[in-house]
Amino acid sequence: MAFYETWQLRARFAEALSAMYGEEVPAYITLVEVSQDVNKRYMEAVGATAERLGTIDRVTAERHGAIRVGSPREMGQVARVFAAFGMYPVGFYDLREAAKSSVPVVSTAFRPTDREELAKNPFRVFTSMLATDDPRFFSKELQERLKRFIDSRTIFSDELLEMAARAEAQKGLDEADAATFIELATAAFKLNDEAIDDEWYRELENISAVAADIGGVRFTHINHLTPRVFDIDDLYASMEAKGVTMIDEIQGPPAWDGPDILLRQTSFRALDEERTFRFRDGSVGPGALRVRFGEVEQRGIALSPKGRELYDWMISETDEKLRAGETPTRDEAAQEVWKANLPNTERGLREEGLAYFTYEPVDGAEVAPGEYRVEQLIDAGAVRAEPIVYEDFLPRSAAGIFQSNLKTAGTRDNQQQGADYDIAVMSQIIGREIKEPFELYREQEAESLERLAKDLGVKVIPTPAVANNA
């Protein structure tokens, strides 16, 4: 009987979720089709260099999903399910602080961490947990009711969790078990048609639509699935041309004539979805919710801590330009800031230690014994540099998309002291260490330098990104 390795389970899981979500949100199918058209056009226009940040096969297959859970117990359980697919927690994101609207969640992302695993299938799921203990959003009395409601539900069955543990231990499953496991895992994130308590849901919705989507129903669901494109500006225009309403702007870095960095994201606006409600008088009838949307992303180069500090500063400068009325649009303001402060070549990023790369010897390359900087070896034609793709997320961008799809801003009491969450607290909740994205990227570059030195038989001086961020 065939045995499905972890990455194969992950690929099948991503495909199953995509098929299910396409049935639930038909506009997602349109988004995928347009994304494929955009990537094809980009490949035809740019050629082989289009694949510098990922092959067309990887980019076409690539997805990230988003889900929301309500408690530490549920977060720990979802971590066990994702571990069976070789997806581990990376990064901590506090959307409570990143959004102007009421978004009372803290998040991490579950994804492969090994370079080869990412190349096989880079499926990742941005996972948010409701911060029910934060008094800025929930009174003590409401906290207690929320906890009781969430504690009373079961999202992940014992059978699913048992199979997940076995799949993680065995690093895969045989054919029959794999099919059952994929079916159970996919069903856990399916939109449920159980009647929703209208009064309870609306009470939470007045505070936050995100809180209602998490704590106002008895099940979780895929909030969005995100294809990846090479040219998000083309995608945005193409979707609008098809009559699909997009959010007001693309989140993240602007379009400019230098290297793509980090992550650009946008989405079509959340659509009304018919649901069944149970009303105060006991009657059951139809209603509509608007919580799910179609997101798309364009990934760039991973930045070092120094590069990320510069990025955050440039975002602040862009905000200041807008407040001062110096430029009419955010994109124009950002382009000016980017051109003035960010190197417009990959070499510039490398030399200033702003971004991460891997280094490989060119076939047949020979150099004399000695000590070299990588740029010397690149100039000599002995080494090529490959940018490391940013595999993670930006809290402001994630919050911006959440916020753009909310009907109202909700409420929050900023006179209260917020509940404390950080990467250490979230690691305890999950029961697994959350990796810092910077550490993973730095390790990848450092390992490539070690291999390079060994392959060429020379000493390679650590790059600024490795040396300055040790």
N, C-alpha and C positions, 0 to 999 in steps of 0.2 A: 504493500500500500504506500502511496506517495506520502512524503513528509514535507510539510510547508514550514520553511524557516521563518524566523521572526520578521524579516523584511518582506517576505511574501505575504504573510498575514497582514502586515501593515498596508501593503499595496491593495490587497483585496478589500480591506476595511475601508480605505479611502474610496475605492470604486463603488462599494455598496452604499456608503453614505451619500456619494454624489448622485447615484441613481435614485435613491430615496428622496433626497432634497429636490431633485429636478421634478419629481412627481408632485411634491408639496408646493414648490414655488416655481412655476413654469418659466418665469422671467429669468431664472438662473440658467436655464438651457440656452436662452438667447444670449446671456452674458458669456457663456462658455463658447458658443459658436462665434460670436464677435471677437472674443479673445484669440481664437484660433486664426481667424481672418487677419487680425492685426499682426500676429506673430509671423504669419506667412508673408504679408506685405513687407514687414521689417527685414526678414531674411532676404527677400528678393532685392530690397533696396541697398542693404548694407553688406550682405555677403557673409563670409566666414567669421568676421569680427563680431557679428551679432551675437555669437555664442560665447563671448568672452566671460560673461557672468552666468553661464549655464547653457548646456546643449538644448537644442530645440525639443528633443525627446523629453528631457527632464522638465523643462519649462511647461511643455504641453500637459504633462501628467501632474504637475505640481498643484497642490491645494493646501490652503490652511482653513481649518474650521474654527468655530467659536461656540462655546457652550457656557452655561451659567449654572452654578450649584448654590445650595443654600446654607451649608454648614460645614464645619471641619470634618464631620463624619463623612459627608458626601464627597468632600474634596479628597480625603484619604482613599475612599473607594474608587474614585475615578482615576486616581494615580495608579492603583493596582491594575485596573483594566488597561490603561495606556502602557504600563510597563510590559505587558504581554506582547505589545506591538513594537517594543524597542523604542518607546517614546518616554523621555524623562524630563523632569521639570528644569527649565532654564529661564532665569531672569525673574525679577519681581517688579510688578507694575501697580502703582497705587492710583487708580482712576478717580478716587475721591478728591485728590489734590489737582489732578490734571484737567478736570472739567469745570466749566462755569455752571453747568446744570447739575442737578442732583443725580450723581451716579455713585451710589454707595457700595462699591465693590473693590476688592483687591484681587490681583490676578497673577498667574504665571502662565508659561507656555510649555506644553509637553511636546517634545520633538526628539528625533535621533540626534546624538551628539558626536558620533564617529563620522569622519569624512566619507568613508566608503559607504556607510549606511545612508548618509544623506544623498549620495550619488545614486544609490539604488532606488530610494523613494524618500523624499523629504517631507512627508506629510507631518503637519504640526497642528496642534489644537490650542488656541488661546482660551484659557479656562479661568473664569471669574467666580469669586465666592462672595456672597452677600455679607457685608459687615453688619450683621444684625445687632452687634453690641455697641455700635457707634451712636451716641446720644444726640449727635447733630442731626440725625435723620429719624431716629426711632425713640420714642419715649420708653421709660422703663416698662410700663404696662404693655406697650406694643411689642417690645423686645420679647417679653415672656410669651405673648400669643404667637408671635412669629416662630419662636423656638419650638413651641408645642406643635404647631402645624407642620413644620419641616421635619421634626423628629418622628412624626407619625407616618411619614411617607416612606416608600421603598422604591428607589430608582434602579438600583443595581441588584439583581437577584443573587441568591446564594449560589445558584448553579453557574451564573456568569462569573462571579468572583472566584469560585473554585477552579473553573476552567482557565481563568486568567493566571492564577497562581501556578497551575500546571504548565501552561504555555511559557511562562517566564522561566520556570525551572528547567524545562526541556529545551528552551530556545526554539520553540516551534510546536506544531501539532500534526498528527497524522491527518489524512484527507477527511475522514468522517468527522473527527472532532473539530477540525478547522472550519468545516462548513457550519457546524452547530454554533461554534464560538462566534464566527462572523455574524451569523443570524441574530444571536442573542445580543451582541455588542451593538449592532446597528439598530435593533429594535429599542434599545435603551434610550436612544436619542431621537426616536420618531415622535412627531407631533401627535399628541393624544387627544381623542375626541370626548373625553369625560367632561361633563358639564362643570363649568367654572362658577364658583360662588361669586355672584356679581358684587354684592356689598363688600365682601372681603377684598376682592381684587381692586375695586375702585378706591377703597380706603388706602391701600398701598400705592396705587397709581397717583393719588394726590401728592404723595411724597416723592415718588420716582417711578417712572414707567419701567425702568430696569428692575427695581425692587418688586414691582407687581409681576413682571415676567418670571422672576425667580421664585418669590415666596407666595404668589397668589394662585399657583396651580400645583397639582399634585405630581407633576412629572417635569422632567427637563426636555430639551429638544435642541437640535442644531439651530443656532441663531443665524449663522450664515456660513457658506463655503466660498472660498476665495480662489479663483484662478490667478495665474501669474502671466503678465505680458511684458514684452520688451519695450513697448511704447505706450504708456498710460494716457498720454495726451491724445493720441490717435484713438484709443479705446473710448475715452470720454466723449470725443466728438462723434464717433461712430454710433455709440449708444443713443446719444441725443438725436442723431439723424434718423434713428429707428423709432423715435417717439417715446423713448424711455426717459423718464425724468431722473436726472442725476442730482446728487447733493451739490451745494453751491460751489465747492472748490475741491481741488486735489490736496490731500493732507500730506505734510512732510516737506522735503526739499523742493525747490522750484525746478522747472525745466531750464537748463542752461547749457553752455557749450563746453563744460568741463566734465570730469568723470561723474557717473551716477554714484551717489553715496546713500547708505542706509536704506530707507524704504519710503516709497511714495504709494499712497492708497487713496481710493475713492470708492463710491458705491452708488447704486441706484437707490432712490428713496424707498423706505419701508412701505409695503403695500398692505391695504386692508385685507385681512384674512378672516373668513367667516368661521366663527366658533359658537359653541353652545353654552348658554349661561343659565344658572339657576338663580331666580330672582327672590327678593325678600318675601313675597307672598307665596313662595313655594312653586310657582310656575317655572317651566323650562322653555326657553326660546332662543332664537338666533341673535347673534351680536357680532361685532367685528373688533379685532385687535390689530394694531400696527406695530409689530416689534421685530419683524425679520426683514432683512434687506440683502442685496447682492453686492458684495464687496469685490474689488479687484486690486492687485498690487503690482508694483514694479520694484524689483529688488536691486540694490546697488552694493557698493563695497563696504565691508565692515570697518568701522573706525576704531582707533585706539582710544584710551581714556583722554589723551590730549586732543584727539580729533573730535571726540564727543563733547568735550568742554567747549571747543571752538564752535561746534554745531549749535549747542544750546545758547551760546552767546549770540550767534548770528540770528537765531530765532528771536531773541530778545531785541536785537537791533532792528529786525524787520517790524516787530510790533511797535517799536518807538517811531519808526518812519511813518507807519500808518497813523498812529495817534497824532503825529505832528502834521499830517496831511501833505507829506512830501511827495507821495506817489498815489495814484488813484486805486491801484489794486495791490493785494498782498503779493501776488506772483511777481509783479514789477518791482516792488520793494525788495523782495527776497533776491531777485536776480542781481540788483545793484549791490546788495550786501555780499552775496556769494562772489561776484567778480572782484570785489575789493579785498576780500579776505581769504578766499580758499584757492589753493593752487589749482590751475586748470589742466594739469597733466597728472597721470598716475605717478610719474617720476617725482613730481613735486610733493605729492602725498607721501611717497616713500621717504624722500630725503628729510622731510620735516617730522617724520614719525607719526603721521596723522592717521594712517590706515594700515591694514594688515594684508600681507601677500604671502604666497608660497613661492619657493625658488627651486628650479630644476635645471640640471645641466642640459645643454643642447646636445643632441646625438653626435657623437664623434668629437666632442669638445675636449681639448687638452690645454692645460695651463701649466706653467712652470711652478715648482714648489714655492711656497711663500705664504704671505698673509695678505688678504684682499678684503676690500669692501665689496658688497654685492653689486653696487653700481659700476665698479671697475670691471667686474666679470661680465655684467650685462653689456657694457660698452665694447668689450672685447669679443662679443658674440658667443661667449661660452655658457651663458646662463639666461634663462627667460624667467620673468616674473609673472605670476598669475594672481589676480586679485581674489581675495577670500570673500565669498558672498555673505552679506548680512542675513542671517537666518532668523533674526528675532524681531522685536516690535518696538514701537515708540509710544509711550503712554499718552502724550499729547495728541498724537494722530489717532490712536484708538479711541480716546475720549471724544475727539472731534467728530469721528464718524458716529459714535453712539449719540452724541449731542445733536448732530444734524438730522437724525432720524427720530427724535423725540417730538411729540406734539407740544409739550409744555416743559418748562425748566424744572418743575417740581419745587420742593421746599427743603431748606436746611437751616439749622440754627447755629450760626457761626459763633455764638456766645459760649457754646459748649465746647469742652475739650474732646477732640476726636480720639477714638480708640487707637491704640498703638499697634501698627503692623509693620514688619520689615521682612527682609529675606530670611532672617533667622527664625522669626515667629512662623512664617509660612512654611519653612522647612519642617518645623515641629508638627504643624498641622497635617502636612502631607505624609510625614513619616519617612521622608527621603531628603537628602541634601539637595537644595536647589543650586544648580551651577550658575556662576556669574558668566554672562556671555563673553566679557572681555578675557577671562581666563582661558576659555576654550579657543578663542581666536589667536591669542598670544601663543598658547601651546602649539597650535597648528603651525604657526610661522616658525617658532623656535625649532620644532622637530624637522621642518623642511631645511632649515639652515644646517642642522646636524647631519642630515643625509647628504646635503650638498657637499659639505666639507669632506665627508667620507668618500663620496663618489669621485670627487676631483683630486683627492689627496692633498688638500691645502687647508690652511687655517682661514676661516671666514669670520670677520669681525661682526659681532651682533648688530643687527639693524637698529636704528633709533626706536622703532616701534617695540622691539623686544628689549633693548637695553634700558630704555627710559620708563618702561612699565613693568619692571620685574617685581 
